[in-house]
């Protein structure tokens, strides 16, 4: 059974960099699939942030592309999200998920982690 | 980017009733549309992919249809556990986008 678990700080100051890690169990991320991040502001809908292929190729949504970096650590079976220059608008629950394609179809999800941007 | 508009925003129904949810795309997404269910405090769960294929373990009361710009998710007879928010998502056009969601609530 594939399982994903997000981890990272729950509070980030404005203008700083948000950093989250997703630990995958039950499947080796170097074997295949895309691995992605999606966020959901409180009380709002879902926003796709980006995905990374098992080869390391990355795909980011245009509106966030200048601030986002997604990377793999195959030795730890983890992938990570960095979002720079955060503002209050980046406050959201952040989910990691496995994707069949670069632009979506997410079949396994983490439970999500709330990140609040505040001083 | 492709905008997905879901309607209605809220659907108030009783257990046992049929639910019909709509997702309309601003441009063709072929059949590359998925539906997800999200309950409070939980991650979304994949229900339907490629417009009409049920994901693993999804009950047969959930069905999807459509192609191009108009899609429908039907729940044939609502069970208590089906009251939730439903999102559509397209992967045909870059970047992948989600609809704003339809809440199915108990009447």
Interface residues (C-beta under 8 A of the other chain):
Chain A: X45 X46 X47 X48 X59 X60 X61 X62 X95 X97 X100 X101 X103 X104 X105 X106 X107 X109 X110 X111 X112
Chain B: X1 X34 X36 X42 X43 X44 X45 X46 X49 X55 X87 X89 X90 X91 X92 X93 X94 X95 X96 X97 X98 X99 X100 X101
